[in-house]
Amino acid sequence: WIPRRVTGAGGSGNLETHRHPGRGHREHPTVVERLVVASTNAHKMLEIRTVLERLESWQVAPLPPGLGEPVETGHTFIENAVQKAEFYSRGCPDWTVTDDSGIAVDALGGAPGVHSARYAPDDEARNRKLLAALKGVADKDRGAEFVCALAIAHEGKIAWTVEQRVRGVIAHAPAGRNGFGCHERLTHRDHFH
């Protein structure tokens, strides 16, 4: 199966799959689609490859060199993911997936939000800065959500977007090793938005 663009409610693009006639017969070889992951984050590459490894018709590939970096001017995670997908897909012949993610803290007015990656130089520094900003804030006021937006594009045209949020509270100290520098601070409340 390969993706094709369909239009959903509100005019947003969605990916739909369809099978080729004769799929599974020896005289019709499997069509393999490449999905370029527009990220230099090895953990993201591993996560997406793990999700798609069950599908014989998909091959995950890294960004080709020399494409440069887009300027992110969006005010939302979706806007930034779309900007990156449009930019990188113009330089790749294959489907391109990008993401934008971060943490939004209630007591900080939603900060660091779309600026999460630039909140401090590295994960450890981001942890320290956030915990310092919340020093003295009571548990009941430490609500936050981790937000992740994805966009898939081909030749500069957006085909599909999605955004999901996980609600929780900011812990008083980092715990755990997985994630992108946010998960070790966010205590999950066992419900999603």
Secondary structure, DSSP 8 states (H G I E B T S, - for coil): -EEEEEE-GGG-EEEEEE--TTTTSTTS----EEEEE----HHHHHHHHHHHTT-TTEEEEE--TT--------SSHHHHHHHHHHHHHTT-SSEEEEEEEEEEEGGGTT-BGGGGGGSSSSHHHHHHHHHHHTTT--GGG-EEEEEEEEEEEETTEEEEEEEEEEEEEE-SS---S-SSSSTTTEEEEEEE-
